[in-house]
Amino acid sequence: MKLTDYVPKLYENNIEMKNLTQSEEDEFEIYLKFDIDEAFLNQFIKSADKNGIKQYEEILDLKPDANFDNLDYRRARVVTKLITRAPLSVRWLEQSLTSLVRCK
């Protein structure tokens, strides 16, 4: 993305404006790439940061537990909420409980 495309024609031949937009453009690209990467990683529970997990918790109506503010524990709660299915097997229950206990 070129910021110079958004500068009014009045500043087209202005050296200071060219230098300013070029330096801003470099910084803008770094922040834009970071934000794109963060948004991509937050789409997946296993790689989501605190903000991403917070969005999942809001969507799934999960209230953060004050006793366990650990990010891994919060991820496990989101996964558990999403994969809960009607016919539960004993093996699935054992695996789920084991993974939750490991997060503590």
N, C-alpha and C positions, 0 to 999 in steps of 0.2 A: 504494500500500500504506500502510495506516495502522498505525503502531506502537501507537497507543492501543488498538487492538483486542486487543492481546496483553498489555496491562498488567492485572494482577489487579484485581478489583472493589474490593479494599481501598483502592486508590489512585485510585479513580474521581473523587473530589471534591478531590483534593490538587492545589493550585495549582502547587507546585514540580514534581510529576510531570507535569502537563500541559505546563508550559513545557519541561521536559527532553525529553519524548517529541516535542514539536513541533520543537525544535531538532535532535534526532537524526534525525527523519524527513526533514527537508530535506537534511541531509548524506547520509543513507542513499540517498535518491532520486538524488542526483548520482553516488554511487559505483555504484549499481545500473545506472544508464543507461550509465556508462562501461564497466562489465563486459559488459553486453549488446552494446554497440557493438563492443567488442574481440572478443568471441566470434563475432559476425557476420562481422567482417573476417577473422578467422583461418580461416574456412571456405573462403576463396579464396586460392590460392597467391600471386597477384599482390599482394594487400593484406595478407597475413599478416605479423605481426611475428616477432621472434626466437623467441618461445615457440610460435607457430603453426607455423613452419617446423621447429622442433625436434620437434614432434609428428608432422609428416609424415615427417621423417627416421627417427623411431623406427618408424613404421608400415611404411615402405618398406625398413627395415633399411639405411639409408644412414649411414655413419660420417662425421661432420664432418671436413673436410680442414683440418689445422692451417695449411697454407700459404695457404688462401683462406677466411678467416672472414667474407667479405663477404656480406651478406644477399642481394644480387642474385645472386651466384654460387650460393648455397645454394638459392635459389628455382629457378634454372635447372636445377640437378641434380635437384630434385624433379620439375619438369615433364618433364625428359628421361626420368626413370625411369617416369613415368606414361604418356607417349605412345609409348614404344618399342613398336613393333608388328612383326609378322612380316615382311611384304614391305616391306623398306626400299628407297626409291628414292634415286638419286644426289642429286636435288634436295633431298629431305628431309634427307639427311645433310649436304649443304653448308649448308643453313639452320641446322641444329642446331649444327654446328661454329662457324659464324659467330656465332651468339648466345652460345655459350659463351666464345668468344675475346673478345667485347665485355665480358663480365662481369669479366674479369681486370683 
